[in-house]
Amino acid sequence: MKTEISKKQFTVYIIAAFILGWIIEFTASIFANKGDADTFKIIMACCMFAPLLSVLIAGIQLKGMGFIPHLKGKIRYIFFSLWIPALLSIIGGALFFVIFPNAYDGEFTVLRNMMEEAGVLEQMEARGLTFDKYLIISTVSSLTIAPIFNIIFALGEEIGWRGAMYPYLKEKLGVTKGRIVGGVIWGCWHWPVMILAGYEYGKDYLGAPVLGPVVFCISTVMMGILLDYVYEKTETIWMPALMHGAINAFTIFAYIVKPEYADKAILGPMHIGIISMIPMVILTVIISVKTGRSDKA
């Protein structure tokens, strides 16, 4: 798994990725602030292909990124990619609710209200699908079908970040430093939509609007380590794309927080919160320590 990238190609890639990404994010933010959530989601889905397009603009070869998977003896990494994000989210979310027990909303008020306003809840009930059944189906889907469906969109980012940027940075800075710098760059790429549209944490969280972008960069460093880890272990770009898709699919904790605790989003219970990311931090530190030992061996 090796993609040769020159300094010029890397520079062109980074510039293109930020210009394209930020233009799309600015556009998405306009619709978000108008209350057009559907258009916002569509534009943000398109934004995920900006890194791939930037790779093509920079003339970076896709060959060598592992599009033809060879997973013999590596099947365990499929399950690792599919379910570790959910496991870390569950542990992190539970930790948040231990500290803020009154924030837990077992009635899913936020989700119910969203579905009622959109008329979805009434349509479901007319078809005999209760809200409880919907939750079960959605949860099972987030652990099985949704991550696989999300691969196509996640691949747009993974080709750029893990396929092109991370190998270059790791070669120049070393594995651990390369992953950290890569994670920060990946996080900064999201800043316009976070600041302008309240993406991820909203606009009224503790420490807004400065703390959110900083904390998010910490989370992308950690997620980047996990994604790059499965990429190195499997040597196929499909695995970090699967894990990226799994991360995006498991969002149930966003809907079990009482509305009055919305300002605590910077803390949790989603995995990008300061408290809820602790399990992911622990795992990525273990991975980094082991990687550092293997590099010295």
Contacts in CASP RR format, 6 or more apart in sequence:
PFRMAT RR
TARGET T0000
AUTHOR 0000-0000-0000
METHOD contacts of the structure
MODEL  1
MKTEISKKQFTVYIIAAFILGWIIEFTASIFANKGDADTFKIIMACCMFA
PLLSVLIAGIQLKGMGFIPHLKGKIRYIFFSLWIPALLSIIGGALFFVIF
PNAYDGEFTVLRNMMEEAGVLEQMEARGLTFDKYLIISTVSSLTIAPIFN
IIFALGEEIGWRGAMYPYLKEKLGVTKGRIVGGVIWGCWHWPVMILAGYE
YGKDYLGAPVLGPVVFCISTVMMGILLDYVYEKTETIWMPALMHGAINAF
TIFAYIVKPEYADKAILGPMHIGIISMIPMVILTVIISVKTGRSDKA
1 64 0 8 1.000
1 65 0 8 1.000
1 66 0 8 1.000
1 231 0 8 1.000
1 232 0 8 1.000
1 235 0 8 1.000
1 236 0 8 1.000
2 64 0 8 1.000
2 167 0 8 1.000
3 60 0 8 1.000
3 61 0 8 1.000
3 62 0 8 1.000
3 63 0 8 1.000
3 64 0 8 1.000
3 65 0 8 1.000
3 163 0 8 1.000
3 164 0 8 1.000
3 167 0 8 1.000
4 61 0 8 1.000
5 13 0 8 1.000
5 60 0 8 1.000
5 164 0 8 1.000
5 167 0 8 1.000
5 168 0 8 1.000
9 58 0 8 1.000
9 59 0 8 1.000
9 60 0 8 1.000
10 58 0 8 1.000
10 164 0 8 1.000
10 165 0 8 1.000
10 168 0 8 1.000
12 54 0 8 1.000
12 57 0 8 1.000
12 58 0 8 1.000
12 59 0 8 1.000
13 54 0 8 1.000
13 55 0 8 1.000
13 57 0 8 1.000
13 58 0 8 1.000
13 60 0 8 1.000
13 160 0 8 1.000
13 164 0 8 1.000
13 165 0 8 1.000
14 54 0 8 1.000
14 165 0 8 1.000
14 185 0 8 1.000
16 53 0 8 1.000
16 54 0 8 1.000
16 57 0 8 1.000
16 58 0 8 1.000
17 50 0 8 1.000
17 51 0 8 1.000
17 54 0 8 1.000
17 160 0 8 1.000
17 189 0 8 1.000
18 189 0 8 1.000
20 50 0 8 1.000
20 53 0 8 1.000
20 54 0 8 1.000
21 47 0 8 1.000
21 50 0 8 1.000
21 189 0 8 1.000
22 189 0 8 1.000
22 192 0 8 1.000
24 43 0 8 1.000
24 44 0 8 1.000
24 46 0 8 1.000
24 47 0 8 1.000
24 50 0 8 1.000
25 44 0 8 1.000
25 47 0 8 1.000
25 190 0 8 1.000
25 192 0 8 1.000
25 193 0 8 1.000
25 196 0 8 1.000
25 197 0 8 1.000
26 192 0 8 1.000
26 193 0 8 1.000
26 196 0 8 1.000
27 43 0 8 1.000
28 40 0 8 1.000
28 43 0 8 1.000
28 44 0 8 1.000
28 47 0 8 1.000
28 193 0 8 1.000
28 197 0 8 1.000
29 40 0 8 1.000
29 192 0 8 1.000
29 193 0 8 1.000
29 196 0 8 1.000
29 197 0 8 1.000
31 39 0 8 1.000
31 40 0 8 1.000
31 43 0 8 1.000
32 40 0 8 1.000
32 193 0 8 1.000
32 196 0 8 1.000
32 197 0 8 1.000
32 198 0 8 1.000
32 199 0 8 1.000
33 196 0 8 1.000
33 197 0 8 1.000
40 197 0 8 1.000
44 193 0 8 1.000
44 199 0 8 1.000
45 153 0 8 1.000
47 193 0 8 1.000
48 153 0 8 1.000
48 154 0 8 1.000
48 156 0 8 1.000
48 157 0 8 1.000
49 153 0 8 1.000
49 156 0 8 1.000
51 156 0 8 1.000
51 157 0 8 1.000
51 158 0 8 1.000
51 159 0 8 1.000
51 160 0 8 1.000
51 161 0 8 1.000
51 164 0 8 1.000
52 155 0 8 1.000
52 156 0 8 1.000
52 157 0 8 1.000
52 159 0 8 1.000
52 160 0 8 1.000
54 160 0 8 1.000
55 62 0 8 1.000
55 159 0 8 1.000
55 160 0 8 1.000
55 164 0 8 1.000
58 164 0 8 1.000
60 164 0 8 1.000
62 159 0 8 1.000
65 159 0 8 1.000
65 163 0 8 1.000
65 164 0 8 1.000
65 237 0 8 1.000
66 235 0 8 1.000
66 236 0 8 1.000
66 237 0 8 1.000
66 238 0 8 1.000
67 236 0 8 1.000
67 237 0 8 1.000
67 238 0 8 1.000
68 236 0 8 1.000
69 234 0 8 1.000
69 236 0 8 1.000
69 238 0 8 1.000
69 239 0 8 1.000
70 235 0 8 1.000
70 236 0 8 1.000
71 77 0 8 1.000
71 78 0 8 1.000
71 234 0 8 1.000
71 236 0 8 1.000
74 233 0 8 1.000
74 234 0 8 1.000
77 230 0 8 1.000
77 233 0 8 1.000
77 234 0 8 1.000
77 239 0 8 1.000
78 239 0 8 1.000
78 242 0 8 1.000
80 230 0 8 1.000
80 243 0 8 1.000
81 230 0 8 1.000
81 239 0 8 1.000
81 240 0 8 1.000
81 242 0 8 1.000
81 243 0 8 1.000
81 246 0 8 1.000
82 143 0 8 1.000
82 144 0 8 1.000
82 147 0 8 1.000
82 242 0 8 1.000
82 243 0 8 1.000
82 246 0 8 1.000
83 143 0 8 1.000
83 246 0 8 1.000
84 226 0 8 1.000
84 243 0 8 1.000
84 246 0 8 1.000
84 283 0 8 1.000
85 226 0 8 1.000
85 243 0 8 1.000
85 246 0 8 1.000
85 247 0 8 1.000
85 250 0 8 1.000
85 271 0 8 1.000
86 142 0 8 1.000
86 143 0 8 1.000
86 246 0 8 1.000
86 250 0 8 1.000
88 271 0 8 1.000
88 279 0 8 1.000
88 280 0 8 1.000
88 283 0 8 1.000
89 250 0 8 1.000
89 253 0 8 1.000
89 270 0 8 1.000
89 271 0 8 1.000
89 276 0 8 1.000
91 279 0 8 1.000
92 268 0 8 1.000
92 269 0 8 1.000
92 271 0 8 1.000
92 275 0 8 1.000
92 276 0 8 1.000
92 277 0 8 1.000
92 278 0 8 1.000
92 279 0 8 1.000
92 280 0 8 1.000
93 253 0 8 1.000
93 268 0 8 1.000
93 269 0 8 1.000
93 270 0 8 1.000
93 271 0 8 1.000
93 275 0 8 1.000
93 276 0 8 1.000
95 275 0 8 1.000
95 276 0 8 1.000
95 278 0 8 1.000
95 279 0 8 1.000
96 103 0 8 1.000
96 267 0 8 1.000
96 268 0 8 1.000
96 269 0 8 1.000
96 273 0 8 1.000
96 275 0 8 1.000
96 276 0 8 1.000
97 103 0 8 1.000
97 104 0 8 1.000
97 269 0 8 1.000
99 275 0 8 1.000
100 261 0 8 1.000
100 264 0 8 1.000
100 267 0 8 1.000
102 258 0 8 1.000
102 261 0 8 1.000
103 257 0 8 1.000
103 258 0 8 1.000
103 261 0 8 1.000
103 264 0 8 1.000
103 269 0 8 1.000
104 256 0 8 1.000
104 257 0 8 1.000
104 258 0 8 1.000
105 256 0 8 1.000
105 257 0 8 1.000
105 258 0 8 1.000
106 256 0 8 1.000
108 131 0 8 1.000
108 135 0 8 1.000
108 255 0 8 1.000
108 256 0 8 1.000
109 258 0 8 1.000
109 259 0 8 1.000
110 254 0 8 1.000
110 255 0 8 1.000
110 257 0 8 1.000
110 259 0 8 1.000
111 255 0 8 1.000
112 121 0 8 1.000
112 131 0 8 1.000
115 121 0 8 1.000
115 124 0 8 1.000
115 131 0 8 1.000
116 122 0 8 1.000
121 131 0 8 1.000
124 130 0 8 1.000
124 131 0 8 1.000
124 134 0 8 1.000
125 131 0 8 1.000
138 252 0 8 1.000
139 252 0 8 1.000
141 249 0 8 1.000
142 249 0 8 1.000
142 250 0 8 1.000
142 251 0 8 1.000
142 252 0 8 1.000
143 249 0 8 1.000
143 250 0 8 1.000
146 245 0 8 1.000
146 249 0 8 1.000
147 242 0 8 1.000
147 243 0 8 1.000
147 245 0 8 1.000
147 246 0 8 1.000
147 248 0 8 1.000
147 249 0 8 1.000
148 242 0 8 1.000
150 244 0 8 1.000
150 245 0 8 1.000
150 246 0 8 1.000
150 248 0 8 1.000
150 249 0 8 1.000
151 238 0 8 1.000
151 241 0 8 1.000
151 242 0 8 1.000
151 245 0 8 1.000
153 245 0 8 1.000
153 248 0 8 1.000
154 240 0 8 1.000
154 241 0 8 1.000
154 242 0 8 1.000
154 244 0 8 1.000
154 245 0 8 1.000
154 248 0 8 1.000
155 237 0 8 1.000
155 238 0 8 1.000
155 241 0 8 1.000
156 241 0 8 1.000
157 244 0 8 1.000
158 227 0 8 1.000
158 231 0 8 1.000
158 237 0 8 1.000
158 240 0 8 1.000
158 241 0 8 1.000
158 244 0 8 1.000
159 237 0 8 1.000
161 182 0 8 1.000
161 186 0 8 1.000
161 224 0 8 1.000
161 227 0 8 1.000
162 224 0 8 1.000
162 227 0 8 1.000
162 228 0 8 1.000
162 231 0 8 1.000
162 237 0 8 1.000
162 240 0 8 1.000
163 231 0 8 1.000
163 237 0 8 1.000
165 182 0 8 1.000
165 185 0 8 1.000
165 186 0 8 1.000
166 178 0 8 1.000
166 179 0 8 1.000
166 182 0 8 1.000
166 224 0 8 1.000
166 228 0 8 1.000
166 231 0 8 1.000
169 177 0 8 1.000
169 178 0 8 1.000
169 179 0 8 1.000
169 181 0 8 1.000
169 182 0 8 1.000
170 178 0 8 1.000
170 179 0 8 1.000
172 178 0 8 1.000
173 181 0 8 1.000
174 295 0 8 1.000
175 291 0 8 1.000
175 292 0 8 1.000
175 295 0 8 1.000
176 288 0 8 1.000
176 291 0 8 1.000
176 292 0 8 1.000
179 221 0 8 1.000
179 224 0 8 1.000
179 225 0 8 1.000
179 228 0 8 1.000
179 288 0 8 1.000
180 221 0 8 1.000
182 221 0 8 1.000
182 224 0 8 1.000
183 217 0 8 1.000
183 220 0 8 1.000
183 221 0 8 1.000
183 223 0 8 1.000
183 224 0 8 1.000
184 217 0 8 1.000
184 220 0 8 1.000
184 221 0 8 1.000
186 220 0 8 1.000
186 224 0 8 1.000
187 213 0 8 1.000
187 216 0 8 1.000
187 217 0 8 1.000
187 220 0 8 1.000
188 213 0 8 1.000
188 217 0 8 1.000
190 199 0 8 1.000
190 200 0 8 1.000
190 213 0 8 1.000
190 216 0 8 1.000
190 220 0 8 1.000
191 213 0 8 1.000
193 199 0 8 1.000
194 200 0 8 1.000
194 201 0 8 1.000
194 209 0 8 1.000
194 212 0 8 1.000
194 213 0 8 1.000
194 216 0 8 1.000
195 209 0 8 1.000
195 213 0 8 1.000
200 212 0 8 1.000
200 216 0 8 1.000
200 265 0 8 1.000
200 270 0 8 1.000
200 272 0 8 1.000
201 208 0 8 1.000
201 212 0 8 1.000
201 215 0 8 1.000
201 216 0 8 1.000
201 265 0 8 1.000
201 266 0 8 1.000
201 272 0 8 1.000
202 208 0 8 1.000
202 262 0 8 1.000
202 265 0 8 1.000
203 209 0 8 1.000
204 262 0 8 1.000
204 263 0 8 1.000
205 211 0 8 1.000
205 212 0 8 1.000
205 262 0 8 1.000
205 263 0 8 1.000
205 264 0 8 1.000
205 265 0 8 1.000
205 266 0 8 1.000
206 263 0 8 1.000
206 264 0 8 1.000
206 266 0 8 1.000
206 267 0 8 1.000
207 266 0 8 1.000
208 266 0 8 1.000
211 266 0 8 1.000
212 266 0 8 1.000
215 266 0 8 1.000
215 272 0 8 1.000
215 273 0 8 1.000
215 274 0 8 1.000
216 272 0 8 1.000
218 277 0 8 1.000
219 271 0 8 1.000
219 272 0 8 1.000
219 273 0 8 1.000
219 277 0 8 1.000
219 280 0 8 1.000
221 284 0 8 1.000
222 277 0 8 1.000
222 280 0 8 1.000
222 281 0 8 1.000
222 284 0 8 1.000
223 247 0 8 1.000
223 280 0 8 1.000
225 284 0 8 1.000
225 287 0 8 1.000
225 288 0 8 1.000
226 243 0 8 1.000
226 280 0 8 1.000
226 283 0 8 1.000
226 284 0 8 1.000
226 287 0 8 1.000
227 240 0 8 1.000
227 243 0 8 1.000
227 244 0 8 1.000
228 240 0 8 1.000
229 287 0 8 1.000
229 291 0 8 1.000
230 239 0 8 1.000
230 240 0 8 1.000
230 243 0 8 1.000
231 237 0 8 1.000
231 239 0 8 1.000
231 240 0 8 1.000
233 239 0 8 1.000
247 271 0 8 1.000
251 270 0 8 1.000
253 268 0 8 1.000
253 269 0 8 1.000
253 270 0 8 1.000
253 271 0 8 1.000
253 276 0 8 1.000
254 270 0 8 1.000
256 269 0 8 1.000
257 264 0 8 1.000
257 265 0 8 1.000
257 268 0 8 1.000
257 269 0 8 1.000
265 273 0 8 1.000
266 273 0 8 1.000
266 274 0 8 1.000
267 273 0 8 1.000
267 274 0 8 1.000
267 275 0 8 1.000
267 276 0 8 1.000
268 274 0 8 1.000
268 275 0 8 1.000
268 276 0 8 1.000
269 275 0 8 1.000
269 276 0 8 1.000
270 276 0 8 1.000
271 277 0 8 1.000
271 280 0 8 1.000
END
